[in-house]
Amino acid sequence: MSKLLKFQITLFRRYSQNSPEYTKKKFNVIRGNYNSIQKEDIQHFRKILDSKRVVTDSVDLEKYNTDWFFQVRGTSNILLKPKTTQEVSSILHYCNENKLAVCPQGGNTSALGGSVPVFDEVIVSTELMNKIISLDEDSGVVTCEAGCILENIDKYLEPKGFIVPLDIGAKGTCHIGGNVSTNAGGMRLIKFGNMHGNVLGIEAVTANGEILDCLSNLKKDNTGYHLKHLFIGSEGTLGFVTKVILQCPPRPKYRNAAFLGLQNFDKVLKTFKLLKGHLAEILSAVEVIDTPTMEFIRKENKQDSPIGDYPFYLMIETSGSNEQHDEEKLHLFLEEALKTGLILNGTVASEPAKIQAIWSIRENIANGFRAYGSRMLQYDTSLPFKDYYNILEPIKESTEGLSERVFGFGHLGDGNLHLQIILKNEATDELKSRVDAVVFEKVAAFNGSISAEHGIGFLKAKYMDKIKPKNTLNLMRNVKKLLDPNGILNPYKVIV
Ligand SMILES: Cc1cc2nc3c(=O)[nH]c(=O)nc-3n(C[C@H](O)[C@H](O)[C@H](O)COP(=O)(O)OP(=O)(O)OC[C@H]3O[C@@H](n4cnc5c(N)ncnc54)[C@H](O)[C@@H]3O)c2cc1C
């Protein structure tokens, strides 16, 4: 048996063991009025791209049809890998003319099933659009193709003294086009802000194949409507992002990380307030982890708290330009937090390997939950600080009997709580809807948002009419109609 065949079989086994039920069946979705791919379509795509970049093999397609978290699974029988904007344009033009639905895909790490087809949409991947085009070393403005892997952009910037203003656990896999399309948040949002703030320009292809040049590389450019913002966070429903211009700050010269143990959530909040005051401009991340999550990390990821057991843990990072100044600030904060009994214990790291060891505890959490497939429900909530953790208890109570355990962790610095629920049984559509209803009701009661940074994707699309005012939703629908009158771009996602 050839090596390639063995590899394909391994891949197939891995995906078929973990593969969720087909989305269309599990969620009882009705297929839109689109045409199905015919032989002539495949032939046409082979004229636009070379045949190696038109993938129709079902084994190869499996990972593009299944999402990273094993929650959803489509049945597409074709994947296209364009290398240029012109090729994307030709593909979309053809799909629009022939009413073929399209699913744009980057690194396929999104949390809500937006990146995989529901039925037989044509998957158009940015995998081969991975060139960094230029860097303006005076301004730190980098121009790159949409398929550049986030971490690769950061590695390219590092020796030039800049840093990518986005840091997420999926950085080794996700693409910048996907990050823009989801308006990704991540760990350093507290310091650098989100994609709306950091993307200066975009090139996008609309559903009919028209190429829109919004490639401004200026920090200030108030010349009419800021169309780029339509594509940031629209999850592939309004256009296909092909190029991104990103402003990147100077790379901090010194970093410190601290891992702290705390008694209760009240002290977590007080510590957060204290550390904001002390660390101010050098504060670059504040993450929180609760006891169930730490126990989960220990069991599933075989990693441990470096300081022993505490009810809550805070992970903080400072990034600055003056080692002595930064360390002094951090130590003053720690001294006061210990003296006043806000924190019970802590460890500080300033060497890169040790900092990474601390961060890996946080970054690996999602990977651990992945093993639970469709028994795991994940909620990405945004809440007022005072109620950030108060929401957990009522959710535990209301899902008793259904859930095995409820976990809370996340980007505390941005009020973003990731709530994971492991169910006792596989999540059927009905069971998921029951738990969703509980979580969304509690989030609304606490004046929060049901999506802080992961978007809407497929899994939350059915709730849009409950969370958006009617006229806002209508305007969104009208914008969609204007840019994509045939509705070919990422159907069944965001607004349905
Ligand atoms: C371990 C892990 C940690 C994560 N941590 C975070 C986090 O801290 N913060 C956060 O915000 N998210 C996080 N995520 C979610 C995910 O990584 C982000 O949403 C990311 O931005 C998705 O990028 P991607 O390239 O994988 O996009 P995909 O998953 O491929 O696609 C995401 C959406 O964008 C659309 N899309 C993709 N590329 C394009 C394009 N070129 N043009 C138009 N539409 C496109 C897709 O159709 C889909 O709707 C995490 C995920 C994992 C697995």
The ligand as a Gaussian input file, in Angstrom:
#p B3LYP/6-31G(d) Opt

LIG

0 1
 C       -8.046000      26.652000      19.531000
 C       -8.912000      27.793000      19.063000
 C       -8.845000      28.998000      19.722000
 C       -9.617000      30.081000      19.286000
 N       -9.523000      31.253000      19.951000
 C      -10.211000      32.319000      19.514000
 C      -10.095000      33.583000      20.159000
 O       -9.398000      33.730000      21.152000
 N      -10.785000      34.625000      19.641000
 C      -11.569000      34.502000      18.541000
 O      -12.149000      35.491000      18.103000
 N      -11.723000      33.309000      17.925000
 C      -11.066000      32.223000      18.369000
 N      -11.221000      31.024000      17.741000
 C      -12.144000      30.889000      16.594000
 C      -11.452000      31.042000      15.207000
 O      -10.093000      30.699000      15.280000
 C      -11.602000      32.448000      14.671000
 O      -12.953000      32.696000      14.409000
 C      -10.782000      32.702000      13.394000
 O      -10.785000      34.072000      13.118000
 C      -11.280000      31.927000      12.181000
 O      -10.317000      32.027000      11.160000
 P      -10.221000      30.897000      10.022000
 O       -9.193000      31.280000       9.026000
 O      -10.060000      29.581000      10.633000
 O      -11.630000      31.056000       9.338000
 P      -12.713000      29.926000       8.958000
 O      -13.025000      29.141000      10.173000
 O      -12.211000      29.182000       7.795000
 O      -13.918000      30.825000       8.532000
 C      -14.591000      31.639000       9.453000
 C      -15.731000      32.376000       8.746000
 O      -15.201000      33.319000       7.837000
 C      -15.546000      32.991000       6.494000
 N      -14.329000      33.203000       5.713000
 C      -13.128000      32.616000       5.859000
 N      -12.245000      33.134000       4.992000
 C      -12.915000      34.066000       4.279000
 C      -12.558000      34.957000       3.232000
 N      -11.324000      35.003000       2.750000
 N      -13.503000      35.780000       2.757000
 C      -14.765000      35.773000       3.243000
 N      -15.156000      34.946000       4.216000
 C      -14.243000      34.110000       4.740000
 C      -16.028000      31.558000       6.517000
 O      -16.998000      31.330000       5.525000
 C      -16.608000      31.475000       7.909000
 O      -17.909000      31.991000       7.925000
 C      -10.480000      29.920000      18.175000
 C      -10.554000      28.693000      17.528000
 C       -9.790000      27.638000      17.957000
 C       -9.868000      26.349000      17.212000

